[in-house]
Amino acid sequence: MSTTPCDIPTGTVIAPRGGLVDLGPLAQLRAGRLARRLPQLYVGLFLYGVSLAMMVRGTLGLAPWDVLHSGFVRHVPMSLGQAVVLFSFVVLLLWIPLREMPGLGTISNALVVGLSADATLAVLADPDAIAARIALMVGGVVLCGLASALYIGAQLGRGPRDGLMTGLARRTGLSLRLVRTGLEVTVVVIGLLLGGVLGIGTVAYALAIGPLTQLMLPWFTVDLD
């Protein structure tokens, strides 16, 4: 899922109409418009898992955290999606000393992204043509930007890896950019040591995901009461 899973335009600050707000778990649910926000959250998380699987089948490199996941599954009897779920909950344990508060979207992120990735990998074949592999890589990065905008815009809690980043930045006083870079370099190095998949797709993801999410986020950010 992370996914992040993808980048959250964090510091999540109190914003004017149409912007992100920083709410506690109960306040997120009480803020209204759940008939739109809940489906948007789960569609976004499902598509995030699809985007992860597309980059896997493209075999041209994975997002930084997925380099770690792909290396880890080389040594344990576990699918890639199961590794995403496992590491999501490991990261959530690191939230405890950082005093980060999970929301519905946080727990959903930890579960749905990995399940979606495995389901997509089960039906998506490995292409032989390089053009198809490039299309999967590019499509995966773009879809991840869209998926991130959907689930972040639902305003139901940041993902496990995003919360680790913001929590570390708050507790250390370092910039979000520096903390994010340090985390991603660390997980990539560990992933490579485990035999993870690094390639041009990793670079494309790192360069494009922030701008893509920032571009699309205003389209899907739900105004809250």
C-alpha positions as CSV (number, residue, x, y, z in Angstrom):
1,M,0.0,0.0,0.0
2,S,3.1,3.2,0.3
3,T,2.6,2.3,-0.1
4,T,2.6,4.8,0.5
5,P,2.9,3.1,0.1
6,C,3.1,7.5,-1.8
7,D,3.9,11.0,-0.7
8,I,1.4,12.9,1.4
9,P,1.8,16.7,1.0
10,T,2.4,16.8,4.7
11,G,2.7,18.8,7.3
12,T,-1.1,18.4,6.9
13,V,-2.1,21.8,8.1
14,I,-5.4,23.5,8.8
15,A,-6.3,24.8,5.3
16,P,-9.0,27.0,3.8
17,R,-12.0,25.5,2.0
18,G,-10.8,22.8,-0.4
19,G,-7.6,22.1,1.6
20,L,-6.4,19.3,3.9
21,V,-7.0,19.5,7.6
22,D,-5.3,17.8,10.5
23,L,-7.9,15.9,12.5
24,G,-7.9,13.2,15.1
25,P,-9.4,9.8,14.3
26,L,-12.9,10.5,15.7
27,A,-13.0,14.0,14.3
28,Q,-12.2,12.5,10.8
29,L,-15.4,10.4,11.1
30,R,-17.5,13.2,12.5
31,A,-16.5,15.7,9.8
32,G,-19.3,14.5,7.5
33,R,-19.6,13.5,3.8
34,L,-18.8,9.9,4.6
35,A,-20.9,8.7,1.6
36,R,-18.3,10.2,-0.6
37,R,-15.2,9.9,1.5
38,L,-15.3,6.2,2.4
39,P,-15.7,5.0,-1.2
40,Q,-13.0,7.4,-2.3
41,L,-10.7,6.1,0.4
42,Y,-11.1,2.5,-0.6
43,V,-11.0,3.1,-4.3
44,G,-7.8,5.0,-3.8
45,L,-6.2,2.2,-1.7
46,F,-7.3,-0.5,-4.1
47,L,-5.8,1.4,-7.1
48,Y,-2.6,2.0,-5.1
49,G,-2.2,-1.8,-4.9
50,V,-2.9,-2.1,-8.6
51,S,-0.2,0.5,-9.3
52,L,2.3,-1.5,-7.2
53,A,1.5,-4.7,-9.2
54,M,1.8,-2.9,-12.5
55,M,5.4,-1.8,-11.6
56,V,6.2,-5.3,-10.5
57,R,5.1,-6.8,-13.8
58,G,7.0,-4.0,-15.6
59,T,10.2,-5.3,-14.0
60,L,11.9,-2.0,-14.5
61,G,12.2,-1.0,-10.9
62,L,9.9,-0.5,-7.9
63,A,9.1,2.3,-5.5
64,P,11.6,2.7,-2.6
65,W,9.6,0.8,0.0
66,D,8.7,-1.9,-2.5
67,V,12.4,-2.5,-3.2
68,L,12.5,-3.5,0.5
69,H,9.3,-5.6,0.2
70,S,10.6,-7.4,-2.9
71,G,13.9,-8.2,-1.3
72,F,12.3,-9.4,1.9
73,V,10.0,-12.0,0.1
74,R,13.1,-13.6,-1.4
75,H,13.9,-15.0,2.0
76,V,10.5,-15.8,3.5
77,P,7.5,-17.9,2.3
78,M,5.3,-14.8,1.8
79,S,3.8,-13.0,-1.1
80,L,4.6,-9.4,-2.0
81,G,1.2,-8.1,-0.8
82,Q,1.6,-10.0,2.5
83,A,5.0,-8.3,3.0
84,V,3.4,-4.9,2.4
85,V,0.8,-5.7,5.1
86,L,3.4,-7.0,7.5
87,F,5.7,-4.0,7.1
88,S,2.8,-1.6,7.4
89,F,2.0,-2.9,10.9
90,V,5.7,-3.0,11.8
91,V,5.9,0.7,10.8
92,L,2.7,1.4,12.9
93,L,4.5,0.1,16.0
94,L,7.1,2.8,15.4
95,W,4.3,5.4,15.6
96,I,3.9,4.6,19.3
97,P,7.0,6.5,20.6
98,L,6.3,9.2,18.0
99,R,2.8,9.6,19.4
100,E,1.1,9.5,16.0
101,M,-2.6,8.8,15.9
102,P,-3.9,6.4,13.3
103,G,-7.2,6.9,11.6
104,L,-9.5,4.6,9.7
105,G,-7.5,5.3,6.5
106,T,-4.3,4.3,8.3
107,I,-5.5,0.9,9.2
108,S,-7.3,0.4,5.9
109,N,-4.1,1.4,4.1
110,A,-2.1,-1.2,6.0
111,L,-4.5,-3.9,4.9
112,V,-6.1,-3.0,1.5
113,V,-3.0,-2.1,-0.5
114,G,-1.3,-5.4,0.0
115,L,-4.4,-7.4,-0.7
116,S,-5.1,-5.4,-3.8
117,A,-1.5,-5.9,-5.0
118,D,-1.7,-9.7,-4.6
119,A,-5.1,-9.8,-6.3
120,T,-3.8,-7.8,-9.3
121,L,-0.6,-9.9,-9.5
122,A,-2.7,-13.0,-9.7
123,V,-4.4,-11.8,-12.9
124,L,-1.7,-9.6,-14.5
125,A,0.8,-11.5,-16.6
126,D,4.5,-10.6,-17.2
127,P,4.8,-9.0,-20.7
128,D,7.6,-9.9,-23.0
129,A,7.7,-6.7,-25.1
130,I,9.8,-3.9,-23.7
131,A,7.1,-1.4,-24.8
132,A,4.6,-3.2,-22.7
133,R,6.9,-3.2,-19.7
134,I,7.6,0.5,-20.1
135,A,3.8,1.2,-20.4
136,L,3.2,-0.8,-17.1
137,M,6.0,1.2,-15.4
138,V,4.7,4.6,-16.5
139,G,1.1,3.6,-15.9
140,G,1.9,2.4,-12.5
141,V,3.6,5.6,-11.5
142,V,0.7,7.8,-12.8
143,L,-1.9,5.5,-11.3
144,C,-0.1,5.7,-7.9
145,G,-0.3,9.5,-8.1
146,L,-4.0,9.3,-8.8
147,A,-4.5,6.7,-6.0
148,S,-2.6,8.8,-3.5
149,A,-4.7,11.9,-4.4
150,L,-7.9,9.9,-3.8
151,Y,-7.0,8.4,-0.5
152,I,-5.3,11.5,0.9
153,G,-8.1,13.7,-0.3
154,A,-10.7,11.6,1.6
155,Q,-9.1,13.0,4.8
156,L,-9.4,9.8,6.8
157,G,-5.8,9.5,8.1
158,R,-2.4,9.3,6.6
159,G,-0.7,6.0,5.6
160,P,1.7,4.1,7.9
161,R,4.8,5.2,6.1
162,D,3.6,8.8,5.7
163,G,2.9,9.0,9.4
164,L,6.4,7.7,10.2
165,M,7.8,10.4,8.1
166,T,5.8,13.2,9.6
167,G,6.3,11.9,13.1
168,L,10.1,11.7,12.8
169,A,10.1,15.2,11.3
170,R,8.1,16.6,14.2
171,R,10.2,14.9,16.8
172,T,13.6,15.6,15.4
173,G,13.0,19.1,14.0
174,L,14.3,18.0,10.6
175,S,12.6,19.0,7.4
176,L,10.1,16.6,5.8
177,R,12.2,16.4,2.7
178,L,15.3,15.4,4.6
179,V,13.4,12.8,6.7
180,R,11.7,11.3,3.6
181,T,15.0,11.1,1.7
182,G,16.7,9.4,4.7
183,L,13.9,6.9,5.1
184,E,13.8,6.0,1.4
185,V,17.6,5.7,1.0
186,T,17.6,3.4,4.1
187,V,14.8,1.1,2.8
188,V,16.3,1.0,-0.7
189,V,19.8,0.0,0.7
190,I,18.3,-2.7,2.9
191,G,16.1,-3.9,0.1
192,L,19.1,-4.1,-2.3
193,L,21.1,-6.1,0.3
194,L,18.1,-8.5,0.4
195,G,18.0,-8.8,-3.4
196,G,15.2,-6.3,-4.1
197,V,14.3,-4.8,-7.4
198,L,15.9,-1.4,-8.2
199,G,15.8,0.2,-11.7
200,I,14.7,3.1,-13.8
201,G,11.2,2.7,-12.4
202,T,12.5,3.6,-9.0
203,V,14.0,6.8,-10.3
204,A,10.9,7.7,-12.3
205,Y,8.8,7.1,-9.2
206,A,11.0,9.2,-7.0
207,L,10.9,12.1,-9.5
208,A,7.3,12.0,-10.5
209,I,5.1,10.9,-7.6
210,G,5.3,14.1,-5.6
211,P,4.4,16.4,-8.6
212,L,1.7,14.0,-9.8
213,T,0.1,13.8,-6.3
214,Q,0.3,17.6,-5.9
215,L,-1.3,18.1,-9.3
216,M,-4.2,15.7,-8.7
217,L,-4.9,16.3,-5.0
218,P,-7.0,19.4,-5.4
219,W,-9.3,17.5,-7.7
220,F,-10.2,15.0,-5.0
221,T,-9.8,16.8,-1.7
222,V,-13.2,16.6,0.1
223,D,-14.3,19.8,1.8
224,L,-15.1,19.0,5.5
225,D,-17.6,20.6,7.8
